[in-house]
Amino acid sequence: MPENPGAKPSALGPAERNLEEALDHIRTALRGLRFGEISVILQDGVVVQVERTERTRLQRGARKGRLTVSAYRKSLQEKGTS
């Protein structure tokens, strides 16, 4: 962690800039994520990759656990797709 968390990015050294950049990517990956995971890949102690896997939970119909067409359409509308 940087010794001075309030320091401007230009005042930080290369390691701290890498950490701040990695944290920005992680924050971006977390935005809007309801179900899923974020993986942070390190190489020699440096963040080299941030992966986001999003899962969509489907509503099940009343009979035999099947997804109804109306429930599927509703889930698409909630996500903003048609």
Summary of the structure (lengths in Angstrom):
residues: 82
radius of gyration: 19.8
end to end distance: 44.0
largest distance: 61.2
contacts: 157
relative contact order: 0.11
helix: 38%
strand: 21%
